[in-house]
Amino acid sequence: MTSPLLFDIIFPQGPLSRWLQAIWSAQIPMDQKSVTRRLIADAGSGLLFNLGQPISIDHRLFSDQVMFQPTNKQAHIIQLSPGTELVGVRFQPGMGRLFLEKMDEGSVISNSPQTSVFIQSVFKKLEISLNAKQRMSLLNEVFDNAVDSMNHLPDFVEQATELLQQSSKVDTLGTLPLSQRQIERQFQSRLSMSPKYFQRLRRVRAVLLALQQPRKHTKLAELALEYGFADQAHMTRECHLIAGITPSRYIKGKLAQEP
């Protein structure tokens, strides 16, 4: 069965990719049915611009035109109704608040960033864009220009997240010129989690992404070892805790969505 959700995504290149994982859009025509999706935690934060109907996240209705999505530590359930028109950006782990603070000269960004001059100027430009492709292109251009105006100083949180995604061991952070306490403090400030939890979360996400490949569906035990779990049972527990779904249930859900 074909999904009524019209979803598109682009992955920024060059200097912008240091800050943004993705720019995306989601639409549901008025003559279609509502759609419910599980949003898998990725340790990233985001900005969501809503030019259509209110959306429901974890059974709570949101009608804000602009939302700052703080770092997600666990999966969420989002429901989109007919008339949905969303466009947004997904920041790299630990980079969202830093980016917005730089744009608004160090001001603190709340979960409802209605006072941000930068964000409101972006929303006004999006309102006069004619379609999703133009809106995504606009976001890419605006954020790319913003990044060009920033000083690209070394960022230890950024370096730490890259190291943790390349290794299954937290002790790789010993290569950074910071103490363990300093690293922990920066992770809590920027990501609201410890380096260890970040690593667990990204490992679960990697497993669920791998399960989108049909050849992985029947090799859960091998997949567990490949991604650094003690065994299949350990992988199942971690997926259930962080993503709210086991690998077996995730596979069944993916197969049910296929035409």
SVG drawing of the C-alpha trace seen along z (x, -y; Angstrom):
<svg xmlns="http://www.w3.org/2000/svg" viewBox="-10 -39 55 55">
<polyline fill="none" stroke="black" stroke-width="0.4" points="0.0,0.0 1.4,-3.4 1.8,-5.8 0.0,-9.2 3.0,-10.9 5.1,-12.9 8.5,-12.9 11.7,-14.4 15.2,-14.8 18.6,-16.3 21.9,-16.0 24.0,-19.2 27.5,-19.2 30.6,-21.1 31.0,-23.3 27.2,-23.1 27.4,-19.3 29.4,-20.0 26.3,-21.6 23.3,-19.9 22.6,-16.2 19.6,-16.8 17.0,-19.2 13.6,-17.6 10.0,-18.2 6.8,-16.2 3.3,-16.8 0.0,-15.0 -2.6,-16.1 -6.0,-17.1 -7.8,-14.1 -5.5,-11.5 -5.5,-9.7 -3.5,-10.5 -0.1,-8.9 1.6,-7.7 5.4,-7.2 8.0,-6.3 10.9,-8.8 14.0,-7.0 16.4,-8.8 19.6,-10.0 21.1,-12.3 20.4,-15.2 18.2,-18.3 16.1,-20.1 14.1,-23.0 10.6,-22.3 8.6,-24.9 4.9,-24.1 3.0,-25.8 0.0,-23.5 -2.1,-21.5 -1.1,-21.0 0.9,-17.8 0.7,-15.3 3.9,-14.0 3.5,-11.3 -0.3,-12.0 0.3,-15.7 -1.0,-18.3 1.3,-21.1 0.2,-24.0 3.3,-26.2 4.5,-27.5 8.2,-27.0 9.5,-24.4 13.0,-23.7 13.2,-20.0 15.7,-19.3 18.1,-16.4 16.0,-13.3 17.2,-10.5 14.4,-8.0 12.0,-7.4 8.8,-9.4 5.6,-8.8 4.4,-11.5 1.0,-11.7 0.4,-13.8 -3.1,-14.7 -4.3,-15.7 -3.1,-19.2 0.3,-18.6 3.0,-20.9 6.3,-20.6 9.8,-21.5 12.8,-21.4 16.5,-20.9 18.2,-18.2 21.3,-19.3 24.3,-17.1 24.6,-15.9 25.5,-18.7 25.4,-21.4 21.8,-22.7 21.8,-25.0 25.3,-26.2 24.3,-27.2 21.2,-29.1 23.1,-30.8 25.6,-32.1 22.8,-33.3 21.2,-35.2 24.3,-36.5 24.4,-34.1 20.7,-34.3 19.2,-31.2 16.9,-29.3 13.9,-27.8 11.8,-24.9 9.4,-27.5 11.9,-29.8 9.4,-32.5 11.7,-35.3 14.6,-34.4 15.1,-37.0 16.9,-34.6 14.3,-31.9 11.4,-34.2 13.1,-35.7 13.5,-32.2 9.8,-31.4 8.6,-34.5 10.7,-33.5 9.3,-30.0 5.7,-31.3 6.1,-32.8 7.8,-29.8 5.5,-27.9 6.4,-24.3 8.4,-21.8 11.4,-21.8 11.7,-25.6 11.4,-25.5 14.2,-23.0 16.4,-24.9 15.7,-28.1 16.7,-26.4 19.9,-25.1 20.8,-28.6 20.0,-30.4 21.8,-28.0 24.8,-27.8 25.1,-31.6 24.8,-31.6 27.7,-29.1 29.9,-31.1 29.7,-34.0 30.9,-31.8 34.4,-31.3 35.2,-27.6 37.0,-27.0 37.8,-23.4 34.8,-21.9 35.5,-19.1 32.0,-17.8 31.9,-17.5 35.2,-15.6 34.0,-13.4 30.8,-12.4 32.8,-11.5 35.2,-9.3 32.3,-7.6 30.6,-6.7 33.8,-5.2 34.5,-2.9 32.6,-0.8 34.8,-2.0 34.4,-5.2 38.1,-5.2 38.9,-6.5 38.0,-10.0 41.4,-9.9 42.9,-11.3 41.1,-14.6 42.9,-17.4 40.1,-17.3 39.6,-15.4 36.8,-12.8 34.9,-15.2 35.1,-18.0 33.9,-15.8 31.0,-14.5 30.1,-18.1 30.1,-19.3 28.0,-16.3 25.4,-17.0 25.3,-20.7 25.0,-20.2 23.3,-16.8 21.7,-16.2 23.3,-12.8 26.6,-11.1 29.1,-9.9 28.2,-6.3 24.5,-6.8 25.2,-8.7 27.2,-5.6 24.4,-3.3 21.8,-5.4 23.7,-5.7 24.4,-1.9 20.7,-1.2 20.0,-3.6 22.6,-2.0 21.0,1.4 17.5,0.2 19.0,-1.5 20.7,1.8 17.4,3.7 16.0,1.6 18.1,3.9 16.3,7.1 19.4,9.2 19.8,8.3 16.3,9.5 17.3,13.1 20.7,12.5 19.9,10.8 22.5,12.8 25.2,11.8 23.9,8.2 24.2,8.0 27.9,9.0 28.6,6.7 27.4,3.7 29.2,4.5 26.4,6.1 27.2,9.0 24.5,11.1 21.1,10.9 19.3,10.6 21.4,7.6 20.6,6.0 16.9,6.6 16.9,5.1 18.7,2.0 16.4,1.5 13.4,1.8 14.7,-0.6 15.9,-3.3 13.8,-2.9 10.6,-1.5 10.6,1.5 12.5,4.8 14.3,5.7 11.8,8.4 8.8,6.0 10.7,3.4 11.2,5.9 7.5,6.8 6.5,3.2 8.8,2.5 7.5,5.5 3.9,4.5 4.6,1.1 6.0,2.5 3.6,2.7"/>
</svg>
